[in-house]
Amino acid sequence: MDYVYLTEIQGIALIRLALGSETIERLDIDFTINLKERQFDFNVEKSGYIDMLDMHYLRKYDADEADFVYGFDVNNIPFTLYGCSICHLNAPLKEMRIVWNGIIIGKHISSKSDCYVINMKCIVEDAKNQYRNSVGRSEYKICSDMICVKTEWSSIKDGERKNNGAMFELTPMSPMSFEKIKDCFFTLLEMYFMWIGYFPEIKDMRFFDGEDEFIYAEHSKGIHQSKKSAIHIERRLFLENMDNFSDKFDKWFSMRVENIPVFTVFLNVLYSRDMFEEVKTSTLIQCLEGYFTTHHDKEMMIYDKKRNRLIVKTALEAIKNSDEIKNSFDEVLFNEVITSIENSLGRINKKSLRKILLFAIERTPLTKKIFEYERNTDTPPHNKTLFDVFISKAVNHRNFISHLFKTDDYFKYDENKLAMQKLELLLRLSLLHDIGLEVTEKSVYDYIDLLNKRHYEQPQKPQFP
């Protein structure tokens, strides 16, 4: 049987629809669920429950929440909607709406955590049909060697046979919870992002539990899909090899859990079209700062915590023992001053943002290469290099956006584009290095040369004056 994408469901009934203290065991209605949209509407005028529904929503303005809602499609195939909000759209009642976060097609399962599977297949592709060029045929293990992964180009029959996307197949060594294998797959896509440079669209996720196959779709993983405008093959780097990939996957999984906000914000902000360029640049700088502060905390210390505690203790005792200072404040304000000084002194042994940026850049030959051109280019009459100016603007840019103080020394116009591209590459290379995945020099150098030519060889483009 040919593999066909499922893009929508023609529904005929909703089962166990909980509304307040009432539960409708079966609501026979016609509706369509588009799997790419997170809501659908349906008409209830001719249903046998119109009077009850009308009374329920007579004085109710907020939505009803449901962990799950069962349903059947026109072929009597069961499905389960998860994380639902149910509301009315008019009064007197004619139409209702369900907003959902996830769906399993093929089963009625009240709790996804109770579902165990032995195989998962997923087809991914991007709007420009380029992602498959970065994912060839391979086989390796992840998750402490507990999951075997196979990848290959997907061949879909759509009028005529053609290559269409990349197929990932995950097979655990023993039955594994649906949620865990799904999370492992998303984590795997994030690893691929590090060297490919963008996310594909998840076109189909199919699971097999040993008896039945079911399809899963959700809307809570927006970071795993890039907009068409963000898809550029030029961002792609090439791995030296995939040896001991399971160890590297486990390290990335552990790092991801340790600081979810840094990675989530980083992956979301890169190609967001809903933010000012200056805000995106500032957010990337903060992600870089947050990453090294969290995952290289010891290296971010100027001196050890023991000596810092001694400095803080000595300074606070001197202030408390000064009658001149103590008598110049009332008791409440004096205690606030002490707390403020204690908090400020507690951070004096941590590297500044400028030193964090320099540390990140100086770590490896590849990260140094990102700013090689800037290091070797002066900006007369300032008697500085472009690199000096870049670091200064990066620090001021973060402070300018975070604290909104007045400054003219920040990234402007097309400077933001270059700053974001170089900072993104810096963080991607840092992540790859820290989990042990090395990329080829040529792929990095080629991308850096492209960025430099695009920005610095265009006379109408401002540099970093």
Secondary structure in CASP SS format (residue, H / E / C, confidence):
PFRMAT SS
TARGET T0000
AUTHOR 0000-0000-0000
METHOD secondary structure of the structure
MODEL  1
M C 1.00
D C 1.00
Y C 1.00
V C 1.00
Y C 1.00
L C 1.00
T C 1.00
E E 1.00
I E 1.00
Q E 1.00
G E 1.00
I E 1.00
A E 1.00
L E 1.00
I E 1.00
R E 1.00
L E 1.00
A E 1.00
L E 1.00
G C 1.00
S C 1.00
E E 1.00
T E 1.00
I E 1.00
E E 1.00
R E 1.00
L E 1.00
D E 1.00
I E 1.00
D E 1.00
F E 1.00
T E 1.00
I E 1.00
N E 1.00
L C 1.00
K C 1.00
E C 1.00
R C 1.00
Q E 1.00
F E 1.00
D E 1.00
F E 1.00
N E 1.00
V C 1.00
E C 1.00
K C 1.00
S C 1.00
G C 1.00
Y C 1.00
I H 1.00
D H 1.00
M H 1.00
L H 1.00
D H 1.00
M H 1.00
H H 1.00
Y C 1.00
L C 1.00
R C 1.00
K C 1.00
Y C 1.00
D C 1.00
A C 1.00
D E 1.00
E E 1.00
A E 1.00
D E 1.00
F E 1.00
V E 1.00
Y E 1.00
G E 1.00
F E 1.00
D E 1.00
V C 1.00
N C 1.00
N C 1.00
I C 1.00
P E 1.00
F E 1.00
T E 1.00
L E 1.00
Y E 1.00
G E 1.00
C E 1.00
S E 1.00
I E 1.00
C E 1.00
H E 1.00
L C 1.00
N C 1.00
A C 1.00
P C 1.00
L C 1.00
K C 1.00
E E 1.00
M E 1.00
R E 1.00
I E 1.00
V E 1.00
W C 1.00
N C 1.00
G E 1.00
I E 1.00
I E 1.00
I E 1.00
G C 1.00
K C 1.00
H C 1.00
I C 1.00
S C 1.00
S C 1.00
K H 1.00
S H 1.00
D H 1.00
C C 1.00
Y E 1.00
V E 1.00
I C 1.00
N E 1.00
M E 1.00
K E 1.00
C E 1.00
I E 1.00
V E 1.00
E E 1.00
D C 1.00
A C 1.00
K C 1.00
N C 1.00
Q C 1.00
Y H 1.00
R H 1.00
N H 1.00
S H 1.00
V C 1.00
G C 1.00
R C 1.00
S E 1.00
E E 1.00
Y E 1.00
K E 1.00
I E 1.00
C C 1.00
S C 1.00
D C 1.00
M C 1.00
I E 1.00
C E 1.00
V E 1.00
K E 1.00
T E 1.00
E E 1.00
W E 1.00
S E 1.00
S E 1.00
I E 1.00
K E 1.00
D C 1.00
G C 1.00
E C 1.00
R E 1.00
K E 1.00
N E 1.00
N E 1.00
G E 1.00
A E 1.00
M E 1.00
F E 1.00
E E 1.00
L E 1.00
T E 1.00
P E 1.00
M C 1.00
S C 1.00
P C 1.00
M E 1.00
S E 1.00
F H 1.00
E H 1.00
K H 1.00
I H 1.00
K H 1.00
D H 1.00
C H 1.00
F H 1.00
F H 1.00
T H 1.00
L H 1.00
L H 1.00
E H 1.00
M H 1.00
Y H 1.00
F H 1.00
M H 1.00
W H 1.00
I H 1.00
G C 1.00
Y C 1.00
F C 1.00
P C 1.00
E E 1.00
I E 1.00
K E 1.00
D E 1.00
M E 1.00
R E 1.00
F E 1.00
F E 1.00
D C 1.00
G C 1.00
E C 1.00
D C 1.00
E E 1.00
F E 1.00
I E 1.00
Y E 1.00
A E 1.00
E E 1.00
H C 1.00
S C 1.00
K C 1.00
G H 1.00
I H 1.00
H H 1.00
Q C 1.00
S C 1.00
K C 1.00
K H 1.00
S H 1.00
A H 1.00
I C 1.00
H C 1.00
I H 1.00
E H 1.00
R H 1.00
R C 1.00
L C 1.00
F C 1.00
L E 1.00
E C 1.00
N C 1.00
M C 1.00
D C 1.00
N C 1.00
F H 1.00
S H 1.00
D H 1.00
K H 1.00
F H 1.00
D H 1.00
K H 1.00
W H 1.00
F H 1.00
S H 1.00
M H 1.00
R H 1.00
V H 1.00
E H 1.00
N C 1.00
I H 1.00
P H 1.00
V H 1.00
F H 1.00
T H 1.00
V H 1.00
F H 1.00
L H 1.00
N H 1.00
V H 1.00
L C 1.00
Y C 1.00
S C 1.00
R C 1.00
D C 1.00
M C 1.00
F C 1.00
E H 1.00
E H 1.00
V H 1.00
K H 1.00
T H 1.00
S H 1.00
T H 1.00
L H 1.00
I H 1.00
Q H 1.00
C H 1.00
L H 1.00
E H 1.00
G H 1.00
Y H 1.00
F H 1.00
T H 1.00
T H 1.00
H H 1.00
H C 1.00
D C 1.00
K C 1.00
E C 1.00
M C 1.00
M E 1.00
I C 1.00
Y C 1.00
D C 1.00
K H 1.00
K H 1.00
R H 1.00
N H 1.00
R H 1.00
L H 1.00
I H 1.00
V H 1.00
K H 1.00
T H 1.00
A H 1.00
L H 1.00
E H 1.00
A H 1.00
I H 1.00
K H 1.00
N C 1.00
S C 1.00
D H 1.00
E H 1.00
I H 1.00
K H 1.00
N C 1.00
S C 1.00
F C 1.00
D C 1.00
E H 1.00
V H 1.00
L H 1.00
F H 1.00
N H 1.00
E H 1.00
V H 1.00
I H 1.00
T H 1.00
S H 1.00
I H 1.00
E H 1.00
N H 1.00
S H 1.00
L H 1.00
G C 1.00
R C 1.00
I C 1.00
N C 1.00
K E 1.00
K C 1.00
S C 1.00
L H 1.00
R H 1.00
K H 1.00
I H 1.00
L H 1.00
L H 1.00
F H 1.00
A H 1.00
I H 1.00
E H 1.00
R C 1.00
T C 1.00
P H 1.00
L H 1.00
T H 1.00
K H 1.00
K H 1.00
I H 1.00
F C 1.00
E H 1.00
Y H 1.00
E H 1.00
R H 1.00
N C 1.00
T C 1.00
D E 1.00
T C 1.00
P C 1.00
P C 1.00
H C 1.00
N C 1.00
K C 1.00
T E 1.00
L H 1.00
F H 1.00
D H 1.00
V H 1.00
F H 1.00
I H 1.00
S H 1.00
K H 1.00
A H 1.00
V H 1.00
N H 1.00
H H 1.00
R H 1.00
N H 1.00
F H 1.00
I H 1.00
S H 1.00
H H 1.00
L C 1.00
F C 1.00
K C 1.00
T C 1.00
D C 1.00
D C 1.00
Y C 1.00
F C 1.00
K C 1.00
Y C 1.00
D H 1.00
E H 1.00
N H 1.00
K H 1.00
L H 1.00
A H 1.00
M H 1.00
Q H 1.00
K H 1.00
L H 1.00
E H 1.00
L H 1.00
L H 1.00
L H 1.00
R H 1.00
L H 1.00
S H 1.00
L H 1.00
L H 1.00
H H 1.00
D H 1.00
I H 1.00
G C 1.00
L C 1.00
E C 1.00
V E 1.00
T C 1.00
E H 1.00
K H 1.00
S H 1.00
V H 1.00
Y H 1.00
D H 1.00
Y H 1.00
I H 1.00
D H 1.00
L H 1.00
L H 1.00
N H 1.00
K H 1.00
R H 1.00
H H 1.00
Y H 1.00
E C 1.00
Q C 1.00
P C 1.00
Q C 1.00
K C 1.00
P C 1.00
Q C 1.00
F C 1.00
P C 1.00
END
